[in-house]
Amino acid sequence: MRRAIFTLSILLITVGFSMAQQITNIANFQPELNYENVHVYQLDSDPLTSTYMIWVKNEVAEHFHAEHTEIAYVLEGKGVMTIGDIRQGIEPGDYIFIPKGTKHSVKVKSKSPMKVLSIQTPQFDGADRVQTGEK
């Protein structure tokens, strides 16, 4: 029993140290390279969540995430977001909650790219994005 408790304690300490905390100022964060339409930069990830900075010049085609909930926060740019059957204009300061399995897309309406903070839960590996073929 003591050995099991000791092993569990070491495991918890190791996991705690492997999840490094960080502070990143994203106000002036820009993509590191040129991109055609969408650029995705992973800020952080652990087994429970993944966080990305996403820049969109034109649009993100309709898709859904079979096993992930997505939360988006618009930092820059304006557009029209479709979530399920709802279509609405979005702009800086808008918080967007997209439940798993919900079709969604966005069309940029500003001259400059849209910059969005995207949080996916649980951890996102890219395999969960299902394109619908719709625009």
C-alpha positions as CSV (number, residue, x, y, z in Angstrom):
1,M,0.0,0.0,0.0
2,R,2.8,2.4,0.9
3,R,4.5,1.7,-2.4
4,A,1.3,2.4,-4.3
5,I,0.9,5.7,-2.5
6,F,4.5,6.6,-3.1
7,T,4.3,5.8,-6.8
8,L,1.1,7.8,-7.1
9,S,2.7,10.8,-5.4
10,I,5.7,10.7,-7.7
11,L,3.3,10.5,-10.7
12,L,1.3,13.5,-9.5
13,I,4.4,15.5,-8.9
14,T,5.8,14.6,-12.3
15,V,2.5,15.5,-14.1
16,G,2.4,18.8,-12.1
17,F,5.8,19.8,-13.2
18,S,5.2,18.8,-16.9
19,M,2.3,21.3,-17.2
20,A,4.3,24.5,-17.3
21,Q,2.4,27.7,-16.6
22,Q,3.0,30.6,-18.9
23,I,1.9,34.1,-19.6
24,T,1.8,35.3,-23.2
25,N,0.8,38.7,-24.3
26,I,-1.4,38.1,-27.4
27,A,-2.4,41.8,-28.1
28,N,0.3,42.3,-30.8
29,F,0.9,38.6,-31.6
30,Q,1.2,38.2,-35.4
31,P,1.8,35.2,-37.7
32,E,5.4,34.2,-38.2
33,L,5.0,33.6,-41.9
34,N,2.9,34.5,-45.0
35,Y,-0.2,32.4,-45.4
36,E,-2.9,32.2,-48.1
37,N,-6.2,32.1,-46.1
38,V,-5.9,30.6,-42.7
39,H,-2.9,30.4,-40.3
40,V,-3.2,28.4,-37.0
41,Y,-0.6,28.8,-34.2
42,Q,-0.8,26.5,-31.2
43,L,-0.3,28.4,-28.0
44,D,-0.8,25.5,-25.5
45,S,-2.1,22.0,-25.2
46,D,-2.7,19.4,-22.5
47,P,-5.0,16.4,-22.2
48,L,-8.0,18.6,-21.3
49,T,-7.7,21.5,-23.8
50,S,-5.8,23.0,-26.7
51,T,-5.5,26.7,-27.3
52,Y,-4.8,28.3,-30.7
53,M,-4.4,31.7,-32.3
54,I,-6.1,31.7,-35.7
55,W,-5.9,34.3,-38.4
56,V,-8.4,34.2,-41.3
57,K,-8.1,36.3,-44.4
58,N,-11.2,35.1,-46.3
59,E,-13.2,32.3,-44.8
60,V,-13.3,29.0,-42.9
61,A,-15.5,26.5,-44.7
62,E,-18.3,24.8,-42.9
63,H,-17.2,22.0,-40.6
64,F,-17.9,20.5,-37.2
65,H,-16.0,18.7,-34.4
66,A,-17.4,15.3,-33.5
67,E,-15.9,15.2,-30.1
68,H,-14.8,18.8,-29.3
69,T,-16.4,21.9,-27.9
70,E,-14.8,25.1,-29.3
71,I,-14.8,28.5,-27.7
72,A,-13.7,31.4,-29.8
73,Y,-13.0,35.0,-28.9
74,V,-12.6,37.6,-31.6
75,L,-9.6,39.8,-31.1
76,E,-9.4,41.6,-34.5
77,G,-11.4,41.9,-37.7
78,K,-15.1,41.5,-38.6
79,G,-17.1,38.7,-40.2
80,V,-20.2,36.7,-40.5
81,M,-20.4,33.5,-38.4
82,T,-22.8,30.7,-39.1
83,I,-23.4,28.3,-36.2
84,G,-26.0,25.6,-37.0
85,D,-28.9,27.6,-38.5
86,I,-27.9,30.9,-36.9
87,R,-26.0,33.5,-39.0
88,Q,-24.7,36.6,-37.2
89,G,-22.1,39.4,-37.6
90,I,-19.1,39.1,-35.3
91,E,-16.5,41.7,-34.3
92,P,-13.7,42.2,-31.7
93,G,-14.9,41.4,-28.2
94,D,-17.4,38.7,-29.3
95,Y,-17.4,35.4,-27.4
96,I,-18.5,32.4,-29.4
97,F,-19.5,29.0,-27.9
98,I,-19.7,26.1,-30.4
99,P,-20.9,22.8,-28.9
100,K,-19.4,19.6,-30.2
101,G,-21.2,18.3,-33.3
102,T,-22.4,21.8,-34.4
103,K,-21.7,22.9,-37.9
104,H,-20.0,26.3,-38.2
105,S,-18.2,28.6,-40.6
106,V,-17.0,32.1,-40.9
107,K,-16.6,34.7,-43.7
108,V,-14.4,37.7,-43.1
109,K,-15.9,41.1,-43.9
110,S,-13.0,43.4,-42.9
111,K,-10.1,44.5,-45.0
112,S,-7.7,43.1,-42.5
113,P,-7.6,39.4,-41.4
114,M,-9.7,38.2,-38.5
115,K,-7.7,37.2,-35.4
116,V,-9.3,34.7,-33.1
117,L,-8.4,33.0,-29.9
118,S,-9.7,29.4,-30.1
119,I,-10.0,27.0,-27.2
120,Q,-10.8,23.4,-27.9
121,T,-11.8,20.9,-25.2
122,P,-10.7,18.1,-24.8
123,Q,-7.2,18.2,-26.3
124,F,-7.4,18.7,-30.1
125,D,-5.3,16.6,-32.5
126,G,-6.8,17.7,-35.8
127,A,-8.5,14.4,-36.6
128,D,-11.8,15.5,-35.2
129,R,-12.5,18.2,-37.8
130,V,-15.2,17.0,-40.2
131,Q,-15.6,19.1,-43.4
132,T,-19.2,19.2,-44.7
133,G,-18.5,20.4,-48.2
134,E,-20.7,23.5,-47.7
135,K,-19.4,27.1,-47.9
